[in-house]
Amino acid sequence: MSDSDFGRGRGASCPLHPDHLAQRTCTRCGNFMCDTCSEHGAQAHCPTCREREGLGRAFPLDRGNWSIGGLVEVCWDRFKREWVMLSVAAVIFFAASIMGSFISQMLSFIGGMAGSTTVIVLTTIVGTVASYVIQGMVGLGFTRMCLDVLQGQRADLGRMFSQLPKLVPYLLTMLLSFAVILPVVILCVGVALAVFVGMSGVSLAELDLDSTESFTRAVTNTSPQVFLATFAVGIGLYIFPGMWLIMPLVLVQPAIANEEAPGPVETLKRCFAAAKGQRLGMFGTMALGCVGLMVGIILCCLPVLPALGFFQLLLCGLYLSLSKGAEEVF
């Protein structure tokens, strides 16, 4: 007999809402709960237990009061409560990434054995898409789990595999994101190449990648100052206007995970609206999270798992903060 049936069978009332019929029981203390107390089944603990354990608290930040320090403080508070399950989720995410890469390599190997260029191309494309889908769906589930934690719920590993119905919107949104990134890449590479050719005096014919000897000779005879200037121009363009245009895309995954029926165009609009006027703070937050990840990697394998969990919380917290009231900005 389910908790819901038990509550109705006994005719029990909710202790906090006596006029409401109990629909289930708290998994911590066993008290009856109505739909209001359980937030229509979203909470397994009663309001009293949630208060004692620090659960059920709404995310306190919005685009009007957030700061990098405030976001770190909120995320750290939630992380301390759920760090074990978040670390386990990071293990699952890494395992999915390895599995996706393995499938991609196996399909490429099979295509290579066929000896046909067409088969090789097809198996490579299928393998790449399969790898991307596996990593993307598990990563989206990881994001959904982090959003739950920030919104006052327990970390539920089952949420790691809850995002499969969003596969098509996810892939379409990623394609649109790639369409946004591509002009930035073309601009950076094109201008950097023009600088290299102009400063070195090397013709485009000498940079022909099909001729290894010609390309090697052209590069070898070029001074280090030319390479430094080319690199500086490429990086400078990537930072601005590149980063200005690309920065909202870091919010895409949380935006998809947070919506029941995300649309590709609506998702990108929502992300650009959230990022409007906030790009510098977003950059600082992402840089801080990347530093934490690097420290976890330097300290060897195990620390990188909680570091990844905290980084994902920061990313989700950034979206929750900036998305509140973003419709008014857009």
DAMO-V256770 format. One record per residue. N is the residue number from 1. SS is DSSP state (~ for helix, > for strand, _ for the rest). PHI is phi in whole degrees, 0 to 359 (none if undefined). Layout:
# DAMO-V256770
N&SS&PHI, N&SS&PHI
This chain:
# DAMO-V256770
1&_&none, 2&_&284, 3&~&302, 4&~&296, 5&~&295, 6&~&297, 7&~&297, 8&~&287, 9&~&296, 10&~&278, 11&_&68, 12&_&288, 13&>&253, 14&_&289, 15&_&300, 16&_&273, 17&_&227, 18&_&303, 19&_&276, 20&_&254, 21&>&285, 22&_&293, 23&_&250, 24&>&197, 25&>&241, 26&_&291, 27&_&285, 28&_&261, 29&_&251, 30&_&87, 31&_&290, 32&>&288, 33&>&224, 34&_&270, 35&_&296, 36&_&294, 37&_&294, 38&_&270, 39&_&54, 40&_&58, 41&_&90, 42&_&284, 43&_&245, 44&_&271, 45&_&252, 46&_&288, 47&~&303, 48&~&296, 49&~&292, 50&~&296, 51&~&294, 52&~&295, 53&~&265, 54&_&77, 55&_&265, 56&_&76, 57&_&277, 58&_&294, 59&_&294, 60&_&274, 61&_&258, 62&_&218, 63&_&291, 64&_&271, 65&_&236, 66&_&281, 67&_&210, 68&~&298, 69&~&297, 70&~&295, 71&~&295, 72&~&299, 73&~&297, 74&~&295, 75&~&295, 76&~&294, 77&~&298, 78&~&288, 79&~&295, 80&~&300, 81&~&283, 82&~&235, 83&~&296, 84&~&294, 85&~&292, 86&~&293, 87&~&292, 88&~&297, 89&~&298, 90&~&296, 91&~&298, 92&~&298, 93&~&296, 94&~&297, 95&~&298, 96&~&296, 97&~&296, 98&~&295, 99&~&297, 100&~&298, 101&~&294, 102&~&296, 103&~&297, 104&~&298, 105&~&293, 106&~&296, 107&~&294, 108&~&296, 109&~&295, 110&~&297, 111&~&297, 112&~&295, 113&~&291, 114&~&291, 115&_&76, 116&_&247, 117&~&299, 118&~&298, 119&~&295, 120&~&298, 121&~&296, 122&~&296, 123&~&294, 124&~&294, 125&~&296, 126&~&298, 127&~&296, 128&~&295, 129&~&295, 130&~&299, 131&~&298, 132&~&295, 133&~&293, 134&~&299, 135&~&295, 136&~&293, 137&~&291, 138&~&291, 139&~&297, 140&~&294, 141&~&295, 142&~&300, 143&~&296, 144&~&299, 145&~&297, 146&~&293, 147&~&299, 148&~&300, 149&~&298, 150&~&292, 151&_&266, 152&_&90, 153&_&252, 154&_&287, 155&_&286, 156&_&247, 157&~&297, 158&~&299, 159&~&290, 160&~&298, 161&~&241, 162&_&259, 163&_&257, 164&~&303, 165&~&300, 166&~&265, 167&~&302, 168&~&296, 169&~&301, 170&~&297, 171&~&296, 172&~&295, 173&~&293, 174&~&295, 175&~&296, 176&~&296, 177&~&297, 178&~&297, 179&~&296, 180&~&285, 181&~&285, 182&~&305, 183&~&300, 184&~&295, 185&~&297, 186&~&298, 187&~&298, 188&~&297, 189&~&292, 190&~&297, 191&~&292, 192&~&298, 193&~&295, 194&~&297, 195&~&296, 196&~&298, 197&~&295, 198&~&294, 199&~&277, 200&~&270, 201&_&78, 202&_&281, 203&_&279, 204&~&297, 205&~&296, 206&~&287, 207&~&268, 208&_&299, 209&_&290, 210&_&287, 211&_&249, 212&~&299, 213&~&296, 214&~&294, 215&~&294, 216&~&297, 217&~&296, 218&~&293, 219&~&288, 220&~&296, 221&_&275, 222&_&265, 223&_&287, 224&~&299, 225&~&297, 226&~&293, 227&~&297, 228&~&297, 229&~&294, 230&~&298, 231&~&296, 232&~&296, 233&~&294, 234&~&298, 235&~&293, 236&~&299, 237&~&292, 238&~&293, 239&~&290, 240&~&214, 241&~&269, 242&~&303, 243&~&296, 244&~&300, 245&~&280, 246&~&276, 247&~&310, 248&~&300, 249&~&290, 250&~&291, 251&~&269, 252&~&298, 253&~&297, 254&~&299, 255&~&295, 256&~&292, 257&~&294, 258&~&275, 259&_&252, 260&_&287, 261&_&227, 262&_&287, 263&_&257, 264&~&304, 265&~&293, 266&~&297, 267&~&297, 268&~&294, 269&~&299, 270&~&297, 271&~&291, 272&~&291, 273&~&293, 274&~&294, 275&~&277, 276&_&300, 277&_&76, 278&_&235, 279&~&295, 280&~&295, 281&~&295, 282&~&297, 283&~&299, 284&~&297, 285&~&295, 286&~&295, 287&~&297, 288&~&297, 289&~&297, 290&~&293, 291&~&299, 292&~&299, 293&~&296, 294&~&297, 295&~&297, 296&~&299, 297&~&292, 298&~&297, 299&_&282, 300&_&90, 301&~&293, 302&~&299, 303&~&299, 304&~&290, 305&~&292, 306&~&296, 307&~&297, 308&~&293, 309&~&299, 310&~&291, 311&~&300, 312&~&293, 313&~&297, 314&~&300, 315&~&297, 316&~&293, 317&~&296, 318&~&298, 319&~&294, 320&~&299, 321&~&293, 322&~&279, 323&~&280, 324&_&287, 325&_&88, 326&~&293, 327&~&298, 328&~&286, 329&~&278, 330&_&290
